[in-house]
């Protein structure tokens, strides 16, 4: 694997040469069948890696049956989720429950730089990839396993879903706020937050391991726990718990800062306002023009004298002013003043966002069955080794014949 990440000082774009994606020398076998592993593979494939996705003949990956589903096109080519998670990949249909299937997989592994898996602990052994003996059997391979609670979970955590991982990581206490112990716990944003965060973590680890292998000549086993990844995202709350600044308790209310933050209606949409420090309070006063209702409040009430009565009065004042304001103008003015105020965007708002348009965040992709749509790309740009979507998600088994034909005489050790 040569020049795995590109040299910014000698950027090809500066030399008049089209930039090469960062991972264009890498070949990855993806055994994943859930959003976590498929998102990891997507990030790597969009940065140029050749990702060979192994799918069940006939039905394909289970994500092919997950919505949103197109009104046209038959299964397994209707899923918008699968189309998003699998851009730039190759699909090889292979029955790993048979001896011939695992033998063919072994040949593919001989050519691979890395493997992505997201099955329960123990599954890899059944297809000839035992993490415990990987170093002896395939010393140059990078093997990444994404599981809910790691390789040795407790018995009651062996059959988790993203919702249980979300709550098992502490986020059920942290988000959303309010801390009402009489109400049932809520899900977090989106359907697969733990999966996406774990997939991102896995992609970073795989890229780092491949970069290291260029000099060390050795692979490694990467063990990604969704629960551990999401717990690490608890930002200041986890730090306060560890430092003893916040009560460690099973009550959800201990995570609630009891401030006036919340969602408020404007005349043409909604905004979220966060207030926790004197600078926020001062910025709010400038935004609202110094209304009379703010005068009785102490300067540092958010930190030291945050009573329920003051919170209610503050929310009433904010709501009364915002209801007649234009959302985008308020957002622009508030952020210029240093007030944490953000819009609640609909899909159309995101497509027309000046920032996203400037960064070309959405790319037009044409799928042979689903048609043309705007796809999100990656939230970071690299001039010398950019990510890009060159091909839509593959049809089931689209590359099976070509993949089998390329198995002979093309081992990883024979490639640069």
N, C-alpha and C positions, 0 to 999 in steps of 0.2 A: 504494500500500500504506500504510494508515494504522495508527498505533499498533501496530507489528508485535510488540512484546513485552509490552505491558501495564505499568502503573505500580504498583509495590508500594505506594506511599504512598496511592494512591487505589484500593485493591483493590476490585473489584466485589463480592467476598464480604462486605466490610465495609459496603458500601452497600446490601446486600440484593438485589443483582443477580446472577444466575447467572454464574460466571466464564466467560470466553471463552478457548478454547485459544489459545496464543501465535501460531500461524501460520495462523489461520483466514482471513486475507486472501490467502493465497498459493496459486498453482496451479503444480503441478510435473508434468512429463512424465517418466515413468520408463521408460528403455529397458533397464534392468538385467535380467540373466538368471541371476545367481548370488547366493549369500547376502550378499555384500558390498554390492552396490548395493541389493538388496531390503531389507536391514536398515537402510541409510541412509534409504530411502523410508519404511519402517515408523516410524522414530523421528519423521520429519517429519509423516507422516500422523496419528500418534497425538497430535501436538501441534496438530492442526487443519488442516494443509495439505491441499488437494485434490490427491491424487496419482493421475494417470491413467497406469495401467500398460499399456504396449504389449506385446501378446503375439502369438505365431505362431498363425494360425488353425489349428484342429484339434488341435494338441498343447499349445500354450501355453508358458509358461516351462519350461525344463528342470528347475527346482526342483520342479515339480509331480510329477515321477517319483521324487523322492528321499524316502527313509523318514525317520521311521517312517510306514508306510502303514496305513490303516484296513482292517479286514477286510471292511467293506461299502463300497458306493459304487464306481463305475467310474472309470477314468482319464479325465480329469485331475483328479478331485476326491477323491483318497484321501490326499494327502500332509499329514501333520501339520506338517512343516517349512514347506511353502508356506503353510498356514493361519496359522502363527505369524508368518511374515515379511511378510505382506501384509494385515494388518488395516487396515480403514478405506479401502482403496484402491478404485479403479474399474478394471475390466478392459476394454480396447478391443482387439479382434482386428484386426490390421493386417499385411499382408504387405509388409514393407519391401524385399523383393527385386524389387518391381515399381515401375514409374514412377508408377502411381496411388497406391501405398502411400506412397512418399516425398513425393508431392505433398500427400497428406492429412496426413502428419506435419508438413509445412511449415506447414499451416494451424493445426495444434495448437500448434506452436511460437510462432506469432504471438500466441497467448493465454497462453503460459506465462511464469512468472517464473523458473523454473529447470528444468534437465534433469539427470537422474542416469543415468550410463552406467557399465558395468563390462566392456565388451568389450575385446579386445586393441587395442594402439595401431594407429591407421590406420582402424579400423572406422567411426568417426564421419564421416570424409570421404565414405564411400559413401552416407550418408543425408543429406548436405547440411549437416553440422555440422563444419566444419574449424576446430579450435582456433586455427590460425594466422591465420585471417581472420575470427574471430568478432567482434572489435571493430568491424570495418568492416561486416559483414553483419547482425549482431544486437547492437548495442551495449548494449542493456538486459538481455540474457539472462545468467543465471548458469549456467554449464555446468560440471558436476563429473564428472570421469573417474576411475574407480578401476581401476588396473591392478596387475599383480603387481610389476613393477620399473620403473614410470614409463613415459614416452612413448617413450624411446629405449633399450630394454634391449639388452644384449649378445645375440648370436645364440643362445647356449646357455641363455638365460633367457626366451625368447619363448614357451615352452610349459610354464609352471610350474603346479603345483598348490599348495594350501595347505600341504601337507607340505614341499615344497621351499622355499616362502617362509619357513616356520617355521624351517627349518635355515639358510637363507640370511641370516636376520636375527640369528643368534647364539643363539637360544633353545634349539637342540639341545644346546648346551654348558651352558646355564644351568639347564635344566629337563628331566628330573629330575636331581637331584644324584647324586653317586656317582663320576662321572668315570671309569668303567671303559672304557678305550680298546679293550679286547678284545671288547666287546659292540657290537652294532649300535646306531646312534642311535635314539631313541624319538620317537614323536609327542608333542605336547603335549596339554593338556586339551581335550576335545571334538574335533569334526571340523573346525570352521571358525574357530579362534581368530584367524588373520590376517584373515579376512573380517569377523568381528564388530568387531575393533578398527579396521579400516579403514573400515567402515561408520559407526561412531561418530564417527571423525575427520571423515569426509566430511559427516555431518549437522551437526556443529558448524561446519564451514567454510561450508556452504551457508547456515545460519542467520545466521552473521556477515556473509556477503556480501549477503544480502537486507536485513539491518539497515542495512548501509552504503549500499546502493543507495537506501534511502528518502531519503537526503540528497544522495548524489552523483549519482543518476540514471544510473549506469553499472553494467553487469554485470561479470563477470570469468570467466576460465577457471581452474578449480581442478584441480590435478593431484595425485592421491592415489596414492602407491606403498604397497602392502601391506608390502613389505619395509622401507621407511623407517619406516612407522608402528610396526611391531613392534620394529624396532631401537630406536626411541625409548622403548619400554617396558622396556628392559633395566635400568632403575633404577640402583642403586648399582654394578652390575657394569660397565656401560658407563662410568660416571664414574671408576671405579678404573682401568680400562684407559687412558682418556684421560689421567688424572693420573699414570700410571706406577706406581701402587701395586699393580698386578696384572700378571703376565706375559702378554704377548700371544703366544699360541702356538696351533698347530692342535690341541694335545692338549686333550681335554675335561676332563681333570683339573685344569686351571688354574682352572676355575670352581668347583671343589668346595672349600668351606670346611672340610671334614674334621671337622666337629663331630658331636655326637650326635643332631642333629635327625632325626626320622623319624616313621613311623606306628606306633602301638602299640594293642594290643587291650585294651578294657575288657570287663567281663562282659556288656555289652549293646550293643557297637558298637566303633567305632574313633575315635581322636583323633590329631591331628598335633601334635607338640611341637617347638618351635623354641628352641634355646639358642645364644646367641652372645656374651653379655655377662655381667659379674659380677652385675648386677641379676637376670638370668634365673636364674642359679645360686642366688642367695639366695632368690628366690621359690620355686624348686623345693624347696629345703630346708624352707621353711615349709610347703609343701603336703604333703610326705611326712613331716613330723614330725621332721626331723633324724636320719635313719637313720645307723647306724654306718659304712656303706660310703662315705658322703660325707666323713667326717672327714679322711682322708689327702689329699684333693684341695686343691691351692693355690687361693686365692681367685680368682686371675685366670688359671686354667689354660685357660679357653676361648679367651683371647686370645693367651697367650704359651707355654703348655706343653700344647698339645692333641695328645697322643700317641694312637696307635691303641689302646694298652692302656687308657688312661683312657676313651676313647670307648666301647670295648666294655664296660668295667665300668659306666659310666654308663647305657648302654642296658639292660644286664641289670637294674640296680637299678630303673630306671623301669618296665620291662616287668613285673617281679615285683610291684610295688605296684599298677600300673594294672589288672592282670588281674582283680582282685576288686572294682574300683570301678564305680559307676554312671556312665555316660558324662556325662550332662547335669549331674550334681552336680559332677563333676570339672571340667568346663568352666567352670561358674559360679565355683567356688572359685578355680581357677587364674587366671582373668581378673581377679578381685577382688584377687589378690595381685600382679598385674602380670606373670604368666607367659604367654608366647605359646603358648597351647594351644587348639586349635579342633576341633570335631567334624567327622567325615566324614559328611555328611548324605546320606540316601537321599531320593528324591522325596517320600515321605510326611512325612519330617522337615521339609522345606522348607514344605510346605503348612500344617503345624501350628506353625511357628516363631512364638513370641510377637512377635518384631520384625516379621516379614512380615505377621502378622495385624493388628498395630497400624497399620502403614503401608498396609494394603489393597493389598499388592504384587500379589497374584493377583486377576484379575477373571474372572468367569464369562461366557463367550462362547458363543453358540449358532450353529453353522454349519448351513446347510440340508441338507448331506449328512453331515458328520462328527458332528453332534449337539452336545451341550453339554459343555464342558470348562473347566478353570481355565487361564487364560493368564497368563504373566508380563507385567507392565506395565513401566514405566521405573523405574530405581533412584534417581530424584530427584523431589521434589514441589515444585510452584510453586503458591502459593495463588491468585494473581491470574490465572494462565494455565496451568491444569493440562493434563496429558496424560490422555487417556482413550480406551478402545476403544468406539466407538459402533456399529461394524459389523464383521462377520466378513470374512475374505478373500473376494474376489469369485469367483463362478463364471467360467469361461473365457468371455470375450466378453460378459459380463453387461451391460456399459454401451456396447457398440459402437453400437447404433442411436441411443441418446440422445446419445452423444458426437458422432456425425456431424451430428445435427440441430442441435447447439449451435454449429457451426463459424462460422456467418455472423454478422457484426456484433458480435463479442464479443472484440475484440483486447485485449491487455494494457493498452495505452495508454488504453482507454476505461473501465477499471475503477479504482476508488479504490485 
